[in-house]
Structure formats: C-alpha cells, structure tokens
Amino acid sequence: MTQITWNQLGPREKQILAVLRRADAPLTTREVLTQLQQDGEQLAYTTVSTIVTRLVEKEFVTRTEEVHAGSPRYRHTFQPAPNREELVETIVEDVAGVLGNPGLDLLARRAAERERDGEPQLPHLNEHTHDS
C-alpha cells in the first residue's frame, strides 16, 4: 500500500484520530461515536465505522478483537507515526505551503516564547508526535 501522509487525510478522519489520541484506552466504534457526539458532531454509526475501517487500512489505527457478550467486537487505538521527524517535516511543509517562510518564522518564534514562558507545547503538535 502507498504510504498515506497526515495531510492526505480528510477532516472526518482527522477528527476520529483526535478522539482516539485523547483516549486513555482503546475505544470501540460506538465509544468513538459517543465522543464525537459530545463534541457536537452528528454522524451515523455506519459513517464512523467506515472511517475507522479506512484508518485501519491506512495504518493510522490498530484494531484488536475482543469477545463481549459472546460476540466479537473491536477496539481501536491511534497508531503514532513511526518517525516523529517525518511527521514534523510534513507539518512544516504544510505550514510553509499555506503561510510561506514568514509563517514558519512566526510559528518558531511563538513556540520559543511558549517554551520560555513555561507553557506546554502546542497541544495539536504534541498529540501528533508521541514517540512509540
């Protein structure tokens, strides 16, 4: 399979990955749907199931099977990028493509200010760059 990069994912795929990244444990599709609904999204179970299956196929999500009430069900976990540097490079390319070098400079200055002020790293960048 051709490697899919973060910037090639659709908005719904990214939403579901965000839910899985925030979770303390693997989630079922129903649990992902419930979280999305709590976030204000109105999606059908089948839509979430289809997107999660595609994310498994794209290797962004791992699926484990368990037996519940005598029937199999699946739990899903965000699969962190194997190479943090590669992911950061993709993000930098995305920012440069949209904002150009001045945008990159501003981002670098703001990140340095946050670090100097003792603020946590940018949450979205931190979510995407957990080392395995």
N, C-alpha and C positions, 0 to 999 in steps of 0.2 A: 504494500500500500504506500502511496505517496505521502510523505510527511506533511501534515496539516499544521500551519502555524497559528498562533493565537489571533493574529489579525485577520485570518481567514474564517474565523468562527462568526456565526450570526449573533445578533443581540440576545435572542432567547437562549442560545447555547451558553453564552457568557453569563446570563442571569442564573441558569441552573448550576453552572460551575461555581458561581459565587456562593450559592446556597450550600453546595457540597463542601466548599473550602471552609465556610464558617462553622460547619457541624463538628461536634466533638467526637462523633462516631459515624460509621457508615449509615446511610439513610435508604429507606425503601422509596420507590417512586411516589407512593401515597404521602410519605413524610416530606418529600421534596415539594409536592403539590401543595400541601398544607402550609409550608413555609412561604411559598410564592404567594399564596392567597393572603397570608398575614402581611406580606409586603405590598398588598394591593393589586396583585395580578389576578386576572380572571382567565384561567386556562383550563381546558378539559384534561382529565386524567390521561386519555389516549395521546394527547399532544405532548404532555410531559414524558410519557413512556417512550414515545417515538424519538424525542430529542435525546433522552438519556441513552437509548439504544445506539443512536448515531454517535454520541460521545464515547461510548464503549468501543464502537468500531474504529473511531478516530484515535483511540488510545489516550484520551484525556481522562477517562473514568475507568475504574476497575469494578467488576461485578463479582460478587460472591453469592453463592446459593446457600440458603438455609431452609430447614423444614419448619413450618409453622402450621399448627393445627392439622398436621398430616399432609399438607401440600407444600410444594416448593415456593419460595419467594426469594427475591433478590435484594441485596443491599449494595449500595453504590458509594464509591469513595473517589474523591478528586485525586487524580494521579499527577503529582507535581512534575513540572518539567525536569527532565533528567539533567539538563545543563543550565544552571542559573545564568551563566554568562550569555548563552544563546538567547534566552528569554529577554534578558535586559537589552541585548543588542536589537532584538525585534521591537521592543518598546521604544528605544531610542530612534530607530528608523521610522517608526510610526509618528513620533513627535516631530522629527525633522521633516517628514513628508507633509505634515499639516502646518506646522508653525515655523519651519526653517531653523537655521542656526540661531537666530535671536531667541526663538522659543526654547531651544536647548540650553542656551546660556541662562535664561530666566529660570528654567527648571533647576539647573545646577545651583544657582545662587540661592533659590528658595530652599532646596534640600539642605544646603550648607547652613543656612540660617536656622532651620528646624533642628538640625543636629547640635548647633552651637547653643540654642536655647533649651536644649534638653527635651524637645518634643519628640514623640515617637516617629519612626519612619512613616512615609506616606502609606496609608493603610492598603490601598489597592496594589501598589508595587510590592509591598511586603507580602500580601496574600499570594501573589503570583510567583514569588521567588523563594519559597521554602525549600531548603536543601533536603534531599532524600536522606 
